[in-house]
Amino acid sequence: MEVALKIVLVIFALGLIAVVLLQKGKSAGLSGAISGGAEHLFGKTKARGLDLLLQRLTIGLAVGFFVLSLVVAYVVKV
């Protein structure tokens, strides 16, 4: 049981790392400041859906990782 939980915890950790690395950075430097106004004015539909999906996936994986970490810590202690 303990080994299975640790394997799932490692999978959650790797998934969380991958999803965070796939997200676009918030500060794109000077080019982001110049083009950011145009994107805000005209809208950005395609990337917005992907950003929202990655954001929700990150939240889900982070909550799962946290809960699973507590469960693994409890199982190892007992």
C-alpha angles and dihedrals in degrees: 000000000000093000092049092052091049091051091051089047091054090049090052090048093051091045091050092050091049094048093048091050091050093057120099117249117251095222113057094171123234095334090055091051092052098043094035092077092054092049090050092048099046098030132241110234108164099049093040092065092049092046090052092049092049091047093052092044090051092051092048094048092045093052091045091048092050095048093044090050090056091048093049091048090051094047093048092049094050 
